[in-house]
Amino acid sequence: MYTIIRKCLYDKLSIYKRQNIKPIIDYISKKDTYVTDKIEVFNLFPNNYHTLHPNMFNYDKNLLLELIYNANNNNCILLIDKQNDLLEENYNYIDFDHVYTTYEKNNMYRKILDDISTLKTTNKIYNVKIIQGKNVDKNEYKKSIETLIKLAEENPKNVNVIFATHNKRSIDIFKHLVLPNVHHAFLTGFETFIEKDFHNDEYKINKLIRIPCVQD
């Protein structure tokens, strides 16, 4: 996997932003220093998207809230993996304005339908990122894309969607969208693939790029 050292990250962020690509900083840290390292990265790189992996702090609610608080203070948007039931009970405490729920399993379509059902009874912001990992059924991912596109079109103010995939058939479904609340995310190193297979006149969707980053 491609990674970049932290001291080189400033230049990399500048390059992508000039290309109108928003970065997602995926800072890789040791478990015993994860929380303090993350807070430091929020301070060093404010106003960006950041990944957050609750398994690195054993799904502790207080640490989760501390990280969200520090991220909000730095205007950072968090992409949080919500694959473990241990996190479910803590989600009522989360400010969804700055947090994306991330799904990467074959039950994502059912989870999305459950989320939509809940959304209809509340006024909460719904931010969701779906990842087309190797274990995700293609038909389920396609249904999830189509459902979320419709939801984003009908709710431009309180629904935000990120499609994370390198699959050409999936990208073909949403590549033409010009919606401020819908993004396509891909991994650093796949820019050549994107430029080769999708011409600028048809690939119009907002772009995000995940940058795995390690300590200097």
C-alpha positions in Angstrom: 0.0 0.0 0.0 1.2 3.5 -0.9 2.0 5.6 2.2 3.5 9.1 2.7 5.5 10.4 5.6 3.9 13.2 7.6 6.4 15.9 6.8 5.7 15.4 3.0 2.0 15.6 3.5 1.7 19.4 3.2 3.0 19.4 -0.3 0.8 16.5 -1.3 -2.3 18.2 0.0 -1.4 21.3 -1.9 -1.0 19.3 -5.2 -4.4 17.6 -4.8 -6.2 20.8 -3.8 -4.9 22.5 -7.0 -6.4 19.6 -8.9 -9.7 20.2 -7.1 -9.4 16.9 -5.3 -10.2 16.9 -1.6 -7.9 14.7 0.5 -8.8 12.2 3.2 -6.0 11.9 5.7 -5.7 8.3 6.9 -3.1 8.6 9.6 -1.6 5.3 10.6 -0.5 5.0 14.2 0.3 2.5 17.0 -2.6 1.5 19.2 -1.1 2.9 22.4 -0.6 6.4 21.0 -3.5 6.5 18.5 -5.7 9.0 20.3 -2.9 11.5 21.0 -1.5 11.1 17.5 -4.9 11.7 16.0 -5.5 14.9 17.9 -2.1 16.2 16.9 -2.9 15.4 13.3 -6.2 17.3 13.6 -4.3 20.3 14.8 -1.6 20.1 12.1 -4.1 19.5 9.2 -7.3 21.3 10.0 -10.2 21.7 7.5 -9.7 18.3 6.0 -11.4 14.9 6.0 -9.8 12.3 8.4 -10.4 8.6 8.9 -11.1 7.3 12.4 -10.9 3.7 13.5 -12.6 3.1 16.9 -11.1 -0.4 17.3 -7.7 1.4 17.9 -9.1 2.7 21.2 -11.4 -0.3 22.0 -14.5 1.6 21.1 -14.3 3.7 24.3 -17.1 6.3 24.3 -15.2 9.0 26.2 -12.2 8.7 23.8 -14.6 8.8 20.9 -16.2 12.0 22.1 -12.8 13.5 22.8 -11.6 12.8 19.3 -14.9 14.2 17.8 -14.6 17.3 20.0 -11.0 18.0 18.8 -11.9 17.3 15.2 -14.8 19.7 15.3 -12.6 22.4 16.9 -10.3 22.0 13.8 -13.2 21.9 11.3 -12.3 18.3 10.4 -14.7 15.9 9.0 -14.4 12.3 10.3 -15.0 9.1 8.4 -15.8 6.6 11.1 -15.9 2.8 10.6 -19.3 1.6 12.0 -18.9 -2.1 11.5 -18.9 -3.2 15.2 -21.9 -3.4 17.4 -19.8 -2.0 20.3 -20.0 1.3 18.5 -23.7 1.4 18.0 -24.6 2.4 21.6 -22.2 5.4 21.3 -23.7 6.8 18.1 -26.4 8.7 19.9 -23.7 11.0 21.2 -22.2 11.9 17.9 -22.6 15.2 16.1 -23.4 13.9 12.6 -22.7 17.3 11.0 -19.0 16.4 11.0 -19.1 12.6 11.0 -19.6 10.0 8.2 -20.8 6.5 8.9 -18.7 4.0 6.9 -20.0 0.7 5.7 -17.9 -2.1 4.1 -19.8 -5.3 4.5 -22.4 -7.3 2.6 -25.2 -6.1 4.9 -24.6 -2.4 3.9 -27.8 -2.2 1.9 -30.0 -3.3 4.8 -28.1 -0.9 7.1 -28.7 1.9 4.7 -32.4 1.1 4.6 -32.5 1.1 8.4 -30.7 4.5 8.5 -33.1 5.9 6.0 -36.1 4.7 8.1 -34.5 6.5 11.1 -33.7 9.6 9.1 -37.4 10.0 8.2 -38.3 10.4 11.9 -35.5 12.8 12.8 -33.9 16.0 11.6 -30.4 14.7 11.8 -27.8 15.1 9.1 -27.1 11.8 7.4 -23.5 11.4 6.1 -22.5 8.0 4.7 -19.6 6.4 3.0 -19.9 3.0 1.3 -16.7 1.1 0.4 -16.8 -1.6 -2.3 -14.3 -4.0 -0.7 -13.5 -7.4 -2.0 -16.1 -9.1 0.2 -19.0 -6.8 -0.9 -21.5 -8.2 -3.3 -21.5 -6.2 -6.6 -25.3 -6.2 -6.8 -25.7 -5.1 -3.2 -23.3 -2.2 -3.8 -25.2 -1.2 -7.0 -28.5 -1.1 -5.1 -26.8 0.9 -2.4 -25.5 3.4 -4.9 -28.9 3.8 -6.6 -30.7 4.2 -3.3 -28.2 6.8 -2.0 -28.2 8.8 -5.2 -32.0 9.2 -5.0 -31.8 10.1 -1.3 -29.1 12.7 -1.9 -31.0 14.2 -4.8 -34.2 14.5 -2.7 -32.4 15.8 0.5 -29.6 18.1 -0.7 -29.3 19.8 2.7 -29.1 16.9 5.1 -27.7 14.0 3.2 -24.1 13.6 2.1 -22.7 10.6 0.3 -19.3 9.2 -0.5 -18.8 6.3 -2.9 -15.5 4.6 -2.3 -14.7 2.3 -5.2 -12.2 1.6 -8.1 -14.7 -0.6 -9.9 -15.4 0.9 -13.4 -19.0 -0.5 -13.6 -19.9 1.1 -10.3 -18.2 4.4 -11.2 -20.2 4.5 -14.4 -23.4 4.7 -12.4 -22.5 8.0 -10.6 -19.6 9.6 -12.6 -21.8 12.1 -14.3 -23.4 13.5 -11.1 -22.9 17.2 -10.4 -24.2 17.4 -6.8 -22.4 19.2 -4.0 -23.4 16.5 -1.5 -22.1 13.5 -3.5 -18.4 12.5 -3.8 -16.3 9.7 -5.3 -13.3 8.5 -3.2 -10.3 6.6 -4.4 -6.9 5.7 -3.0 -3.7 7.6 -3.7 -1.9 6.0 -6.6 -5.1 5.4 -8.6 -5.1 8.8 -10.2 -3.7 7.3 -13.4 -6.5 4.8 -13.6 -9.1 7.5 -13.1 -7.5 9.8 -15.8 -7.2 6.9 -18.3 -10.7 5.4 -18.0 -12.8 8.6 -17.5 -12.6 11.7 -19.6 -13.1 15.0 -18.0 -16.3 15.7 -19.9 -18.0 12.6 -18.4 -16.4 12.3 -15.0 -17.9 15.3 -13.3 -18.5 14.0 -9.7 -16.7 15.6 -6.8 -13.5 13.8 -6.0 -11.9 12.7 -2.8 -8.6 10.8 -2.4 -7.5 8.8 0.6 -3.9 9.3 1.6 -2.3 6.8 4.0 0.1 8.7 6.2 2.8 7.6 8.7 5.0 9.3 11.3 8.2 11.0 10.0 
